């Protein structure tokens, strides 16, 4: 499996998320400016709600930017144990320890991108092929690591 191509796909998805969030923030700011009026508390409440929405979107944007920066530290090397940058195959699925992005389709396979800070990655960390681990009362065996 070509990790460099997989990393490119993930970078692209993160860039797309960043662009969408930036667009949403700009649109929300524009609609906030449209509600400026001297008609009283009702409009002030609406503007405050829009400002809270902008703040929430900004938090999401900052998180995705952090993920993209973190992804720069993930090297496309072959791993021999479960660690940052490893693709871990269990009988339950294929997991890429990189950033929390969810499911990505790559080379006709579904790969679940998980953060090294996720409970699954933490319980797998340092394990090698044929090692077993348990999470939420579910036992899994590592079939392959790339």
Secondary structure, DSSP 8 states (H G I E B T S, - for coil): --HHHHHHHHHHHHHHHHHHHHHHHHHHHHHHHHT--SS-HHHHHHHHHHHHHHHHHHHHHHHHHHHHHHHTT------SSSSTT-EEEETTEEEEEE-S-EEEEETTEEEEEEETTSHHHHHHTT--TT-EEEETTEEEEEEEE-
